Amino acid sequence: MREVQVTLPELTLLVATRAALGTGLGLLLAHCLPESQRKAVGWTLLLVGGLTTIPLAFEVLGKVRASTPEGCQ
């Protein structure tokens, strides 16, 4: 099993970037705003969410380490 220790600020950033990504995608698929506004806001959120997720994912995945089973050392 793998174990990752993530600090609260890192977790908050990960959640916020994923929320922006999801909100942008939702706006692109929904019809709640005029088309020009929906596309502008949707693509912006989608791109910001996606681009900010990449460096955070590398940072978190760089912390992954194999955990030892209980009783083993």
Secondary structure, 3 states (H helix, E strand, C coil): CEECCCCHHHHHHHHHHHHHHHHHHHHHHCCCCCHHHHHHHHHHHHHHHHHHHHHHHHHHHCCCEECCCCCCC
